[in-house]
């Protein structure tokens, strides 16, 4: 069993597969996964009504400088918006849902239309159909 803890963000209207697939796949690998929401113990419903109770609140987790400290950060679909807000995309190769392509490029990223893109400790994917490649890349990077 590994000592690495992996937080997965949740919020109202999350995409079911994009949360639960990595959550359980990473648990299968022995990582401690937990959900992080705006508020601890609050339940957030997915697009399809599936509930996810936030095991931690965002203000209660040590999330500052994760990228800069070399920890693996990953996003799928619209999750790249978080990287835009964190201002960590300048010069990075990434992928995302095509509808936010302009946003990530305006934040300085180099967009690639690929199932998964790994650039250093940043891993990105486009859509739920890319989840197998996305999770394989995350697990590979975590084992380095």
N, C-alpha and C positions, 0 to 999 in steps of 0.2 A: 504494500500500500504506500502510496506517495503522500508527501506532506503538502503538496500544492493544493491550494483552494482556488476554485474558479467561480467567480460571480457572473451571473447572467441577468441582464437587465430586463425588467418587465414594466409595462405601463398599460393603460386601457387600450383596447383594440389591437393588442399584439397579434402577430401571425403565429398560430399554433405550432406549426412544424419548426419554425425558426427558433423557438424557445425550447420545446420539449425534445426535439431530436438531439441537439448538442447536450442538453442537460443530462439525458440518460446515456448517451453514447460516451460522454466523458466519465460518467460514473462507472460504466462498464470497464473502463481503463484504470479504475482505482482512484480517480480524482474526487475530491470533495467538492461537489457543486452546490450552489445555493442561489436563490433568486434575490435580486435587489430591485426594489421599487422606490418611488418617491417617499412612501411611508411604510415603515415596518408593520407587519401583521395585517396590512390592508390587502383585500382581494381585488385583483384586476382581471377583467374578463377579456378573452380573446375576440378576434373577429367572428369566431363561430360560437362564442358563448362559454368556452372552456375556462374555468377559473384558475388563477395562479395567485397564491398567497405570497406576498413578499416576505421572505425570511429575514431580510435586513432592509433598513432604510438607507437611502443613498448618503445621508448625512452621517450615518454610523459606520461606514466602511472607509478604510484608508485607500482612497482612489486617486489621490493627487500624484502626479508625475509618474504614473504607471508606465506610460510609453517611454518617457525619457530615462527611466531606470532600467529599461531593457526587458520589462515583463511583456508577455504576449498579450496583444490587444487584437480583437477580431470583431468584424461587423459583417452583416449580411443585409442585402436589400437596402432599405432606407437608413440602416444603422450608421452608414458613412456620414450622415449629418452630425453625429456626435463628434467625429473626427474633425469635421469642419469647425464646429464650435470650439473644440479644444485647440484649434490652430496648429495641427501637427501634420498637415497634408502637403506642405510646400515641397515639391520635388519628389514626392512619393508616388510609386506606381500602385494604383488600386483599381478595383472594380466595384460596381454597385448596381442598384436598379437603374435602368437607363433614364428614367424620368428625373433623376437627380444628378445626371452626368454633368450638366452645366454648373451645378452648385459645387461639385468637388473640383472641377477644373478651375472655377473662379477662386477656389481656396488654394490653388497651386498644385493640385494633384495631376498626374499623368494617367488618364483613364485608359483602361484596357477592357475590351469585351471578352472576358474569359470566365470560366466557371469559378476559378479561384486565382487570386494573385497574392503572392507572398513577397513582401519587401521588408527585409530585416525582421523585426518582431511584430510587424503589422500584417494581418491576414484579412482579406476581404473576399466576399462572394456576392453573386447577383440575386439569386432566386432560390426558393425551396428546392427546386430540382437539382441545384448545385450542392446540397447539403452533404452528400457522401464525400465529395472532393474537399469541401470546406472542413469537415470534421477530421478527415485524414491529415490535412495540412496542419490543423491545430495540434493534433496529437503528436505528429512528427516534430513540430517546433517545441512542444512542451518536453519532449524526451531528449532534446539536445543538451 
